[in-house]
């Protein structure tokens, strides 16, 4: 198994979940901007084994980590929605 930042998968899942409730651009560029912004606000959780990945995912579900993830993703969605890095066609 290659070295993996398990926060990427967690952020992908949280973005998908939270964006269901949002009326904003969900193009690939905006999604990548949101993901990058959220990941930059959180500590990386690198693992090199499957067991390490599972342990890290469980740890991320603990209360404070969950709150931090929700705040980071919410902030990223709000920021990118207000100022997308592409032209908005109306």
C-alpha positions, 0 to 999 in steps of 0.5 A, spaced: 500 500 500 502 506 498 502 512 503 496 515 503 493 521 507 486 518 509 483 526 510 482 526 503 477 520 503 474 523 509 473 530 506 471 527 499 465 524 503 464 530 507 463 534 501 459 530 498 454 529 504 454 537 505 453 539 498 447 536 497 444 541 502 447 547 498 445 551 492 452 552 489 457 551 483 459 543 483 463 543 477 470 539 478 474 546 479 470 548 485 470 541 488 477 541 487 478 548 490 473 546 496 477 540 497 484 543 497 481 549 502 478 544 507 485 539 507 489 545 508 485 547 514 486 540 517 492 536 519 494 530 514 493 523 517 498 519 513 498 511 513 502 506 510 498 500 511 490 498 511 490 497 518 493 504 519 488 507 514 482 504 518 485 506 525 486 513 522 478 513 520 476 511 526 480 516 530 477 522 525 470 520 527 472 522 534 468 528 537 473 534 536 476 531 529 468 531 527 467 538 529 474 540 526 472 537 519 465 540 519 468 547 520 473 546 515 468 543 509 463 549 511 468 554 511 471 551 504 464 551 501 462 558 503 468 561 501 469 558 494 461 559 493 462 566 494 468 567 490 469 561 485 475 561 481 472 561 474 467 565 471 459 564 473 455 564 467 448 567 468 
